Amino acid sequence: MSTQMFKSIYRAGSMSALLAASLMVSGTAKAETESSVIRTMSADPIARPMTTAQNNVTSVSQLSDVRPTDWAFTALQSLVERYGCIAGYPDRTYRGQRAMTRFEFAAGLNACLDKINEIISAGLADKVSTEDLAALQRLQEEFAAELATLRGRVDALEARTTRLEAQQFSTTTKLNASVIFAVSGASDDRTSFAPNATNTGIAGNTTGDRTNITFSNRTRLNFDTSFTGRDRLRARLEAANVPNNTAALGIGNSGRLSFEADTGNSFTLGRLFYQFPIGNAVTVYIAPLGNTDDVLSRINAVESEEQATVSRFARYNPILRLSQVQPFAVFGARIQLSPQGRLELVYGSGDAAQPGVDSPTGGGLFGDAHVLAAQLVWEPSRNFTLGISYANAYNPRNSLGTGFTQENIRTSNGVAVADVRSNTVAGNLVWGITPNIDLSVWGAFIFAEAGNLNASTTFTSWMAALSFKDLFSRSDLAGIIFGQPLYRSSVSGNATSAGESTPYHLEFFYNYRLSRNISITPAVFFVFNPNSLSVNGTATVGVLRTTFTF
């Protein structure tokens, strides 16, 4: 229905202007609000506050885009003060200039009819003028067919809602899931072997270059439940058979994939956490089974294991992986210091559920591998994010616990290292150079010391990536990544790094969206001097990953 037609109806009687008001009571505003609630609940990582439905306005002045000079102002004011059948959109606008259909008019008419019936039922019929009742009668006759259709739809919706509430799994839980199919091949390019098996990780193997090709999958089912609209309880079920298919090759952990997980294709509980707000500035995170990256922002435009990088190295700064001994319990908080800055705090502990009283590696919340970390994030604009972080970690093994290659302390005197304590300083940056081009950079210095002897090692690692959105088609993503995996840059005491060369990582990927729910990613990455040994040559890993999300 056009605005001109609406004006003609308005001149027939003041009550006939009710559509412009009562329409807001019915479907339009409510649908917009509910859809925003659903979108907010499905957001990830830390939950954001949800929008709540607006109540009916009590004064026409509460509608920001209605002015006393508007031609329908008097009618709107009368409907607000006398009948109370006006509600605005969630942003308190009225949007009275938009065109409307007869069904929309009927929906508004029906809403105000219900309001008038409430007034009459309450014994306040004298408050409804004869002229308004006459106008309502004319409108009911004019829109009888539309009103009948709408009431039929409402009855059907109520019946479906009752059935869904009785039969559905949960009224507060949302399922989101992803499935990955992946074909990957790796070549170690080994023509000879270093004589020291400790350095190579390969003992008694004298063959040459080898290639390993696998076809694997990973399925994740996330159940997100909200009790207040601002909290979230997540339970993740995961089944996968994506192994480290380069472990037996000369490149070892340097060739691990970003989506690697191996449960023998049996569903296991992969994540369990609860997060909730305290006031408007603090969000608390508690996880019997979690990861530090659920609290510490990843700050990397190519970190997605489903739509971006295919390598484990390029996904995270090593500080996010320290002492990640599974199962891993996590406690954390995000504190909003200002609109541009926040502080993120996290403590994680491996084997927190195991008492470990008689275990040589300890157990409980503080006895096994653990990490305490903090990150300050500054976002001065939408296209620039900077993070500075620090972590103190302990591992009752000779390892940093990151799952990367060459992360232990080597000794020159052959004495075994019993445990490792480390202090890490790291930085992350994402800069949106243009709306379609992002630069991601991160770096880390890890200062590690052996707990049982005089041996310390400084590890360094860094990465730079350029990513291109909508490169060849809408919603696609391409990336070029170059960096240095963990490397023993300096040693002291009884530690040694003799015979090692600096490793490098070069990666290319292109994520193409076949549809909203399906994407395919061909990718390849090269590892130069894998395991920090030049004799290992250059390793190559190729991946074809298909991702289904729903």
Secondary structure by P-SEA (a helix, b strand, c coil): ccaaaaaaaaaacccccccccccccccaaaaaaaaaaaaaaaccccccbbbbbbcccccccccccccccccaaaaaaaaaaccccccccccccccccccccaaaaaaaaaaaaaaaaaaaaacccccccaaaaaaaaaaaaaaaaaaaaaaaaaaaaaaaaaaaaaccccccbbbbbbbbbbbbbbbcccccccccccccccccccccbbbbbbccbbbbbbbbbbccccbbbbbbbbbbccccccccccccccccccbbbbccccccccccbbbbbccccbbbbbbccccccccccccccccccccccccccccccccccccccccbbbbccccccccccbbbbbccccccccccccccccccccccccccbbbbbbcccccbbbbbbccccccccccccccccccbbbbccccccccccccccbbbbbbcccccbbbbbbbbbbbbbbcccbbbbbbbbcbbbbbbcccccccbbbbbbbbbcccccccccccccccccbbbbbbbbbbbbccccbbbbbbbbbbccccccccccbbbbbbbbbbbcc
